[in-house]
Amino acid sequence: MGKRANPMSVKSALTYDINEAAVALGKTPATIRNWIKDGLAVMSSRKPYLILGAAIQEYLRAKYKAAKRPLGPDQLFCLSCRAAQKPVGMSVTIGRISQRTSLLKGVCERCDGVCTRMIATSTADSFAAVFKITKEAGSEP
């Protein structure tokens, strides 16, 4: 199971207590209580806490949107810095993940960590104009 809870697994018109929300989202009740401390809106200040399904959906969407890190056309995502960075010398290797997707890998300018970016295989030519791309050993042509 993925780490992220699907906001669509709760009904927006229903109310949930902590245990019901945990079951619907596939999380533990402790996780739901942590979300309440983090800002998930509840309907009453006394127990049992009731949570609107729409509030859960809104909270999760905002939380996941805040976690996104948009990349510029000349950037990769550094796993160590947790930010968009340029690779050293703009050199990257490309490896095929599937028929449609490929993975660009480089070395971070700032921390010498691994930088990656998943791209559509069909757009590899446009990235070749920005990066110095070499094929990864053992990848398909």
TIVEXDO-29950 format. One record per residue: residue number from 0; residue in one letter; x, y, z of N, C-alpha, C, O in turn. Coordinates in nm, 2 decimals. Layout:
BEGIN
{r NUM, A, {X, Y, Z}, {X, Y, Z}, {X, Y, Z}, {X, Y, Z}} ...
//
This chain:
BEGIN
{r 0, M, {0.08, -0.12, 0.00}, {0.00, 0.00, 0.00}, {0.09, 0.12, 0.00}, {0.19, 0.13, 0.06}} {r 1, G, {0.05, 0.23, -0.07}, {0.12, 0.35, -0.08}, {0.12, 0.43, 0.05}, {0.03, 0.40, 0.14}} {r 2, K, {0.21, 0.52, 0.07}, {0.22, 0.60, 0.19}, {0.11, 0.70, 0.19}, {0.06, 0.73, 0.30}} {r 3, R, {0.07, 0.75, 0.08}, {-0.03, 0.86, 0.08}, {-0.17, 0.81, 0.08}, {-0.20, 0.71, 0.01}} {r 4, A, {-0.25, 0.87, 0.16}, {-0.39, 0.83, 0.17}, {-0.47, 0.90, 0.05}, {-0.44, 1.01, 0.02}} {r 5, N, {-0.56, 0.82, 0.00}, {-0.64, 0.88, -0.12}, {-0.75, 0.96, -0.06}, {-0.84, 0.91, 0.01}} {r 6, P, {-0.76, 1.09, -0.10}, {-0.86, 1.18, -0.04}, {-1.00, 1.13, -0.09}, {-1.10, 1.16, -0.03}} {r 7, M, {-1.01, 1.06, -0.20}, {-1.14, 1.02, -0.25}, {-1.19, 0.89, -0.18}, {-1.30, 0.85, -0.21}} {r 8, S, {-1.12, 0.84, -0.09}, {-1.17, 0.72, -0.02}, {-1.26, 0.76, 0.10}, {-1.32, 0.67, 0.16}} {r 9, V, {-1.28, 0.89, 0.12}, {-1.38, 0.93, 0.22}, {-1.49, 1.01, 0.14}, {-1.46, 1.07, 0.04}} {r 10, K, {-1.61, 1.00, 0.19}, {-1.72, 1.07, 0.12}, {-1.73, 1.21, 0.18}, {-1.73, 1.23, 0.30}} {r 11, S, {-1.74, 1.31, 0.09}, {-1.74, 1.45, 0.14}, {-1.86, 1.49, 0.22}, {-1.86, 1.58, 0.30}} {r 12, A, {-1.98, 1.42, 0.20}, {-2.10, 1.45, 0.26}, {-2.12, 1.38, 0.40}, {-2.21, 1.41, 0.47}} {r 13, L, {-2.03, 1.29, 0.44}, {-2.04, 1.22, 0.56}, {-1.95, 1.28, 0.67}, {-1.85, 1.35, 0.64}} {r 14, T, {-1.98, 1.24, 0.79}, {-1.89, 1.28, 0.90}, {-1.83, 1.15, 0.96}, {-1.89, 1.04, 0.95}} {r 15, Y, {-1.71, 1.16, 1.01}, {-1.63, 1.04, 1.05}, {-1.58, 1.07, 1.19}, {-1.54, 1.18, 1.22}} {r 16, D, {-1.57, 0.97, 1.27}, {-1.49, 0.98, 1.40}, {-1.35, 0.93, 1.36}, {-1.33, 0.89, 1.25}} {r 17, I, {-1.26, 0.94, 1.46}, {-1.12, 0.91, 1.43}, {-1.10, 0.77, 1.38}, {-1.03, 0.75, 1.28}} {r 18, N, {-1.17, 0.67, 1.44}, {-1.15, 0.53, 1.40}, {-1.21, 0.51, 1.26}, {-1.15, 0.44, 1.18}} {r 19, E, {-1.33, 0.56, 1.23}, {-1.39, 0.55, 1.10}, {-1.30, 0.61, 0.99}, {-1.28, 0.55, 0.88}} {r 20, A, {-1.24, 0.73, 1.02}, {-1.16, 0.79, 0.92}, {-1.03, 0.71, 0.90}, {-0.98, 0.70, 0.78}} {r 21, A, {-0.98, 0.65, 1.00}, {-0.86, 0.57, 0.99}, {-0.88, 0.45, 0.90}, {-0.80, 0.41, 0.82}} {r 22, V, {-1.00, 0.38, 0.92}, {-1.03, 0.26, 0.84}, {-1.05, 0.30, 0.70}, {-1.01, 0.23, 0.61}} {r 23, A, {-1.13, 0.41, 0.67}, {-1.16, 0.45, 0.54}, {-1.03, 0.49, 0.46}, {-1.02, 0.47, 0.34}} {r 24, L, {-0.93, 0.55, 0.53}, {-0.81, 0.59, 0.46}, {-0.69, 0.49, 0.47}, {-0.59, 0.51, 0.41}} {r 25, G, {-0.71, 0.38, 0.54}, {-0.61, 0.28, 0.56}, {-0.49, 0.33, 0.64}, {-0.38, 0.29, 0.62}} {r 26, K, {-0.52, 0.41, 0.74}, {-0.42, 0.47, 0.83}, {-0.45, 0.43, 0.98}, {-0.56, 0.37, 1.00}} {r 27, T, {-0.37, 0.46, 1.07}, {-0.39, 0.43, 1.21}, {-0.47, 0.54, 1.27}, {-0.45, 0.66, 1.22}} {r 28, P, {-0.54, 0.52, 1.38}, {-0.60, 0.63, 1.45}, {-0.50, 0.73, 1.50}, {-0.53, 0.85, 1.51}} {r 29, A, {-0.38, 0.69, 1.54}, {-0.28, 0.78, 1.58}, {-0.24, 0.88, 1.47}, {-0.21, 1.00, 1.50}} {r 30, T, {-0.24, 0.83, 1.34}, {-0.21, 0.92, 1.23}, {-0.32, 1.03, 1.22}, {-0.29, 1.15, 1.20}} {r 31, I, {-0.44, 0.99, 1.23}, {-0.55, 1.09, 1.22}, {-0.54, 1.19, 1.34}, {-0.56, 1.31, 1.31}} {r 32, R, {-0.51, 1.14, 1.46}, {-0.49, 1.24, 1.57}, {-0.38, 1.33, 1.54}, {-0.38, 1.45, 1.58}} {r 33, N, {-0.27, 1.29, 1.48}, {-0.16, 1.37, 1.44}, {-0.20, 1.48, 1.34}, {-0.16, 1.59, 1.35}} {r 34, W, {-0.28, 1.44, 1.25}, {-0.33, 1.53, 1.15}, {-0.42, 1.64, 1.21}, {-0.42, 1.75, 1.17}} {r 35, I, {-0.50, 1.60, 1.32}, {-0.58, 1.70, 1.39}, {-0.49, 1.80, 1.46}, {-0.52, 1.92, 1.45}} {r 36, K, {-0.38, 1.75, 1.52}, {-0.28, 1.84, 1.58}, {-0.22, 1.93, 1.48}, {-0.18, 2.05, 1.51}} {r 37, D, {-0.20, 1.88, 1.36}, {-0.14, 1.95, 1.25}, {-0.23, 2.05, 1.18}, {-0.18, 2.13, 1.10}} {r 38, G, {-0.36, 2.04, 1.20}, {-0.45, 2.14, 1.14}, {-0.58, 2.09, 1.08}, {-0.65, 2.16, 1.02}} {r 39, L, {-0.60, 1.96, 1.08}, {-0.72, 1.90, 1.03}, {-0.84, 1.95, 1.11}, {-0.84, 1.93, 1.23}} {r 40, A, {-0.94, 2.01, 1.04}, {-1.05, 2.07, 1.12}, {-1.15, 1.96, 1.17}, {-1.18, 1.87, 1.10}} {r 41, V, {-1.19, 1.98, 1.30}, {-1.28, 1.89, 1.36}, {-1.41, 1.97, 1.39}, {-1.40, 2.09, 1.40}} {r 42, M, {-1.52, 1.90, 1.40}, {-1.65, 1.97, 1.42}, {-1.67, 2.01, 1.56}, {-1.75, 2.11, 1.59}} {r 43, S, {-1.62, 1.94, 1.66}, {-1.64, 1.97, 1.80}, {-1.51, 1.96, 1.88}, {-1.42, 1.89, 1.84}} {r 44, S, {-1.50, 2.04, 1.98}, {-1.37, 2.04, 2.06}, {-1.37, 1.93, 2.17}, {-1.27, 1.90, 2.23}} {r 45, R, {-1.49, 1.86, 2.19}, {-1.49, 1.75, 2.28}, {-1.50, 1.62, 2.21}, {-1.53, 1.61, 2.10}} {r 46, K, {-1.45, 1.52, 2.28}, {-1.45, 1.38, 2.23}, {-1.59, 1.33, 2.23}, {-1.67, 1.36, 2.32}} {r 47, P, {-1.63, 1.25, 2.14}, {-1.56, 1.20, 2.02}, {-1.55, 1.31, 1.92}, {-1.65, 1.37, 1.89}} {r 48, Y, {-1.43, 1.32, 1.86}, {-1.41, 1.42, 1.75}, {-1.49, 1.37, 1.63}, {-1.48, 1.25, 1.59}} {r 49, L, {-1.56, 1.46, 1.57}, {-1.62, 1.43, 1.44}, {-1.56, 1.52, 1.33}, {-1.53, 1.64, 1.35}} {r 50, I, {-1.53, 1.45, 1.22}, {-1.46, 1.52, 1.11}, {-1.54, 1.51, 0.99}, {-1.58, 1.40, 0.95}} {r 51, L, {-1.56, 1.62, 0.92}, {-1.63, 1.62, 0.79}, {-1.54, 1.56, 0.69}, {-1.42, 1.58, 0.68}} {r 52, G, {-1.61, 1.47, 0.60}, {-1.53, 1.41, 0.49}, {-1.47, 1.52, 0.40}, {-1.36, 1.50, 0.35}} {r 53, A, {-1.54, 1.63, 0.38}, {-1.49, 1.73, 0.29}, {-1.37, 1.80, 0.35}, {-1.27, 1.84, 0.28}} {r 54, A, {-1.36, 1.81, 0.49}, {-1.25, 1.86, 0.56}, {-1.12, 1.77, 0.54}, {-1.01, 1.82, 0.52}} {r 55, I, {-1.15, 1.64, 0.55}, {-1.04, 1.54, 0.53}, {-0.98, 1.56, 0.39}, {-0.86, 1.56, 0.37}} {r 56, Q, {-1.07, 1.56, 0.29}, {-1.03, 1.57, 0.15}, {-0.95, 1.70, 0.13}, {-0.84, 1.70, 0.07}} {r 57, E, {-1.00, 1.81, 0.18}, {-0.93, 1.94, 0.16}, {-0.79, 1.94, 0.23}, {-0.70, 1.99, 0.18}} {r 58, Y, {-0.79, 1.89, 0.35}, {-0.66, 1.88, 0.43}, {-0.56, 1.80, 0.35}, {-0.44, 1.84, 0.34}} {r 59, L, {-0.60, 1.68, 0.30}, {-0.50, 1.59, 0.23}, {-0.45, 1.65, 0.10}, {-0.33, 1.65, 0.07}} {r 60, R, {-0.54, 1.71, 0.03}, {-0.50, 1.78, -0.10}, {-0.41, 1.89, -0.07}, {-0.31, 1.91, -0.15}} {r 61, A, {-0.43, 1.97, 0.03}, {-0.34, 2.08, 0.06}, {-0.21, 2.03, 0.11}, {-0.10, 2.09, 0.07}} {r 62, K, {-0.21, 1.93, 0.19}, {-0.09, 1.87, 0.24}, {0.00, 1.81, 0.13}, {0.12, 1.83, 0.13}} {r 63, Y, {-0.06, 1.74, 0.03}, {0.01, 1.68, -0.08}, {0.06, 1.79, -0.18}, {0.17, 1.78, -0.24}} {r 64, K, {-0.02, 1.90, -0.19}, {0.02, 2.00, -0.29}, {0.14, 2.08, -0.23}, {0.23, 2.12, -0.30}} {r 65, A, {0.14, 2.10, -0.10}, {0.26, 2.17, -0.03}, {0.38, 2.09, -0.04}, {0.49, 2.14, -0.03}} {r 66, A, {0.37, 1.96, -0.06}, {0.49, 1.87, -0.06}, {0.56, 1.87, -0.20}, {0.67, 1.82, -0.22}} {r 67, K, {0.49, 1.92, -0.30}, {0.54, 1.91, -0.44}, {0.66, 2.01, -0.45}, {0.66, 2.12, -0.39}} {r 68, R, {0.75, 1.97, -0.54}, {0.87, 2.06, -0.56}, {0.88, 2.07, -0.72}, {0.94, 1.99, -0.78}} {r 69, P, {0.83, 2.18, -0.77}, {0.83, 2.20, -0.92}, {0.98, 2.21, -0.96}, {1.06, 2.27, -0.90}} {r 70, L, {1.01, 2.16, -1.08}, {1.14, 2.16, -1.14}, {1.14, 2.25, -1.26}, {1.05, 2.25, -1.34}} {r 71, G, {1.25, 2.33, -1.27}, {1.27, 2.41, -1.39}, {1.32, 2.32, -1.50}, {1.35, 2.20, -1.48}} {r 72, P, {1.32, 2.37, -1.63}, {1.36, 2.28, -1.74}, {1.51, 2.23, -1.73}, {1.55, 2.14, -1.80}} {r 73, D, {1.59, 2.30, -1.65}, {1.73, 2.26, -1.64}, {1.77, 2.21, -1.50}, {1.88, 2.21, -1.46}} {r 74, Q, {1.67, 2.15, -1.43}, {1.69, 2.11, -1.29}, {1.65, 1.96, -1.28}, {1.56, 1.91, -1.35}} {r 75, L, {1.71, 1.90, -1.18}, {1.67, 1.76, -1.13}, {1.64, 1.78, -0.98}, {1.68, 1.88, -0.92}} {r 76, F, {1.58, 1.67, -0.93}, {1.54, 1.67, -0.78}, {1.65, 1.60, -0.71}, {1.68, 1.49, -0.73}} {r 77, C, {1.72, 1.68, -0.62}, {1.83, 1.62, -0.53}, {1.76, 1.55, -0.41}, {1.69, 1.61, -0.34}} {r 78, L, {1.80, 1.42, -0.40}, {1.74, 1.34, -0.29}, {1.80, 1.38, -0.15}, {1.73, 1.36, -0.05}} {r 79, S, {1.92, 1.43, -0.15}, {1.98, 1.48, -0.03}, {1.93, 1.62, 0.02}, {1.89, 1.64, 0.13}} {r 80, C, {1.94, 1.71, -0.08}, {1.89, 1.85, -0.05}, {1.74, 1.86, -0.04}, {1.69, 1.95, 0.02}} {r 81, R, {1.67, 1.77, -0.10}, {1.52, 1.77, -0.10}, {1.48, 1.90, -0.17}, {1.38, 1.96, -0.13}} {r 82, A, {1.55, 1.93, -0.28}, {1.52, 2.05, -0.36}, {1.56, 2.04, -0.50}, {1.64, 1.95, -0.53}} {r 83, A, {1.51, 2.13, -0.58}, {1.55, 2.13, -0.72}, {1.70, 2.18, -0.73}, {1.73, 2.29, -0.68}} {r 84, Q, {1.78, 2.11, -0.80}, {1.92, 2.15, -0.82}, {1.97, 2.12, -0.96}, {1.91, 2.04, -1.03}} {r 85, K, {2.07, 2.19, -1.00}, {2.13, 2.16, -1.13}, {2.24, 2.05, -1.11}, {2.31, 2.05, -1.01}} {r 86, P, {2.26, 1.96, -1.21}, {2.36, 1.86, -1.20}, {2.50, 1.92, -1.23}, {2.51, 2.02, -1.31}} {r 87, V, {2.60, 1.86, -1.18}, {2.74, 1.90, -1.21}, {2.77, 1.90, -1.36}, {2.75, 1.79, -1.42}} {r 88, G, {2.81, 2.01, -1.42}, {2.84, 2.01, -1.56}, {2.72, 1.99, -1.65}, {2.74, 1.96, -1.77}} {r 89, M, {2.60, 1.99, -1.60}, {2.48, 1.96, -1.67}, {2.49, 1.82, -1.74}, {2.42, 1.79, -1.84}} {r 90, S, {2.57, 1.73, -1.68}, {2.58, 1.59, -1.73}, {2.49, 1.50, -1.66}, {2.48, 1.50, -1.53}} {r 91, V, {2.41, 1.42, -1.73}, {2.32, 1.32, -1.67}, {2.33, 1.19, -1.75}, {2.37, 1.19, -1.87}} {r 92, T, {2.28, 1.08, -1.69}, {2.26, 0.96, -1.76}, {2.11, 0.93, -1.77}, {2.04, 0.98, -1.69}} {r 93, I, {2.08, 0.86, -1.87}, {1.94, 0.83, -1.89}, {1.92, 0.68, -1.89}, {2.00, 0.60, -1.95}} {r 94, G, {1.82, 0.63, -1.82}, {1.79, 0.49, -1.81}, {1.64, 0.47, -1.83}, {1.56, 0.55, -1.79}} {r 95, R, {1.60, 0.37, -1.90}, {1.46, 0.35, -1.93}, {1.40, 0.27, -1.82}, {1.45, 0.18, -1.77}} {r 96, I, {1.28, 0.33, -1.78}, {1.20, 0.26, -1.67}, {1.10, 0.17, -1.73}, {1.08, 0.06, -1.69}} {r 97, S, {1.03, 0.23, -1.83}, {0.92, 0.15, -1.90}, {0.92, 0.20, -2.05}, {1.01, 0.28, -2.09}} {r 98, Q, {0.82, 0.15, -2.12}, {0.81, 0.19, -2.26}, {0.80, 0.34, -2.27}, {0.85, 0.40, -2.37}} {r 99, R, {0.72, 0.41, -2.18}, {0.69, 0.55, -2.19}, {0.78, 0.64, -2.11}, {0.80, 0.76, -2.14}} {r 100, T, {0.84, 0.59, -2.00}, {0.92, 0.67, -1.91}, {1.06, 0.64, -1.90}, {1.11, 0.52, -1.91}} {r 101, S, {1.14, 0.74, -1.87}, {1.29, 0.73, -1.85}, {1.33, 0.81, -1.73}, {1.25, 0.89, -1.69}} {r 102, L, {1.44, 0.78, -1.68}, {1.49, 0.84, -1.56}, {1.63, 0.91, -1.59}, {1.72, 0.84, -1.63}} {r 103, L, {1.63, 1.04, -1.56}, {1.76, 1.11, -1.57}, {1.82, 1.11, -1.44}, {1.76, 1.14, -1.34}} {r 104, K, {1.95, 1.08, -1.43}, {2.03, 1.08, -1.31}, {2.15, 1.17, -1.32}, {2.22, 1.16, -1.43}} {r 105, G, {2.18, 1.24, -1.22}, {2.30, 1.33, -1.22}, {2.36, 1.34, -1.08}, {2.30, 1.28, -0.99}} {r 106, V, {2.46, 1.42, -1.07}, {2.52, 1.45, -0.94}, {2.50, 1.60, -0.90}, {2.52, 1.69, -0.98}} {r 107, C, {2.45, 1.62, -0.78}, {2.41, 1.75, -0.74}, {2.53, 1.84, -0.73}, {2.64, 1.80, -0.68}} {r 108, E, {2.52, 1.96, -0.78}, {2.62, 2.07, -0.77}, {2.65, 2.10, -0.63}, {2.77, 2.13, -0.60}} {r 109, R, {2.55, 2.11, -0.55}, {2.57, 2.16, -0.41}, {2.62, 2.06, -0.31}, {2.71, 2.09, -0.23}} {r 110, C, {2.57, 1.93, -0.31}, {2.61, 1.84, -0.21}, {2.67, 1.71, -0.26}, {2.70, 1.62, -0.18}} {r 111, D, {2.68, 1.70, -0.39}, {2.74, 1.58, -0.46}, {2.65, 1.45, -0.43}, {2.69, 1.34, -0.44}} {r 112, G, {2.52, 1.48, -0.40}, {2.42, 1.37, -0.39}, {2.36, 1.33, -0.52}, {2.40, 1.39, -0.63}} {r 113, V, {2.28, 1.23, -0.52}, {2.21, 1.19, -0.65}, {2.09, 1.27, -0.68}, {2.01, 1.30, -0.59}} {r 114, C, {2.08, 1.32, -0.80}, {1.97, 1.40, -0.85}, {1.90, 1.32, -0.95}, {1.96, 1.25, -1.04}} {r 115, T, {1.77, 1.32, -0.95}, {1.69, 1.24, -1.05}, {1.58, 1.32, -1.11}, {1.53, 1.42, -1.05}} {r 116, R, {1.53, 1.28, -1.22}, {1.41, 1.34, -1.28}, {1.34, 1.24, -1.37}, {1.41, 1.19, -1.46}} {r 117, M, {1.22, 1.21, -1.35}, {1.15, 1.11, -1.44}, {1.09, 1.19, -1.55}, {1.02, 1.30, -1.53}} {r 118, I, {1.11, 1.15, -1.67}, {1.06, 1.22, -1.79}, {0.99, 1.12, -1.88}, {1.00, 1.00, -1.87}} {r 119, A, {0.91, 1.17, -1.97}, {0.85, 1.09, -2.08}, {0.96, 1.06, -2.18}, {1.03, 1.15, -2.22}} {r 120, T, {0.97, 0.94, -2.22}, {1.07, 0.90, -2.32}, {1.06, 0.98, -2.45}, {1.16, 1.01, -2.51}} {r 121, S, {0.94, 1.02, -2.48}, {0.92, 1.09, -2.61}, {0.98, 1.24, -2.60}, {1.00, 1.30, -2.70}} {r 122, T, {1.00, 1.29, -2.47}, {1.05, 1.42, -2.46}, {1.20, 1.42, -2.43}, {1.26, 1.53, -2.40}} {r 123, A, {1.27, 1.31, -2.45}, {1.41, 1.30, -2.42}, {1.49, 1.39, -2.51}, {1.60, 1.45, -2.47}} {r 124, D, {1.45, 1.41, -2.64}, {1.52, 1.50, -2.73}, {1.52, 1.64, -2.68}, {1.62, 1.71, -2.69}} {r 125, S, {1.41, 1.69, -2.62}, {1.41, 1.83, -2.57}, {1.50, 1.84, -2.45}, {1.56, 1.95, -2.43}} {r 126, F, {1.51, 1.74, -2.37}, {1.61, 1.74, -2.26}, {1.75, 1.73, -2.30}, {1.84, 1.78, -2.24}} {r 127, A, {1.77, 1.67, -2.42}, {1.91, 1.66, -2.47}, {1.96, 1.80, -2.51}, {2.08, 1.82, -2.52}} {r 128, A, {1.87, 1.89, -2.54}, {1.91, 2.03, -2.58}, {1.97, 2.10, -2.45}, {2.04, 2.20, -2.46}} {r 129, V, {1.92, 2.06, -2.33}, {1.96, 2.12, -2.21}, {2.07, 2.05, -2.14}, {2.17, 2.11, -2.09}} {r 130, F, {2.06, 1.92, -2.13}, {2.16, 1.84, -2.06}, {2.26, 1.76, -2.15}, {2.22, 1.74, -2.27}} {r 131, K, {2.37, 1.73, -2.10}, {2.46, 1.64, -2.18}, {2.42, 1.49, -2.13}, {2.46, 1.45, -2.02}} {r 132, I, {2.35, 1.43, -2.22}, {2.29, 1.30, -2.18}, {2.38, 1.18, -2.24}, {2.42, 1.18, -2.35}} {r 133, T, {2.41, 1.09, -2.15}, {2.47, 0.96, -2.19}, {2.38, 0.85, -2.15}, {2.31, 0.86, -2.05}} {r 134, K, {2.38, 0.74, -2.22}, {2.30, 0.63, -2.19}, {2.36, 0.55, -2.08}, {2.48, 0.53, -2.07}} {r 135, E, {2.27, 0.50, -1.99}, {2.31, 0.42, -1.88}, {2.35, 0.28, -1.93}, {2.29, 0.23, -2.02}} {r 136, A, {2.45, 0.22, -1.87}, {2.50, 0.09, -1.91}, {2.39, -0.01, -1.89}, {2.33, -0.02, -1.78}} {r 137, G, {2.37, -0.09, -1.99}, {2.27, -0.20, -1.98}, {2.13, -0.15, -2.02}, {2.04, -0.24, -2.01}} {r 138, S, {2.11, -0.03, -2.05}, {1.98, 0.02, -2.09}, {1.95, -0.01, -2.24}, {2.05, -0.02, -2.32}} {r 139, E, {1.83, -0.02, -2.27}, {1.79, -0.05, -2.41}, {1.82, 0.08, -2.50}, {1.81, 0.19, -2.45}} {r 140, P, {1.84, 0.06, -2.63}, {1.87, 0.18, -2.71}, {1.74, 0.26, -2.74}, {1.75, 0.35, -2.81}} 
//
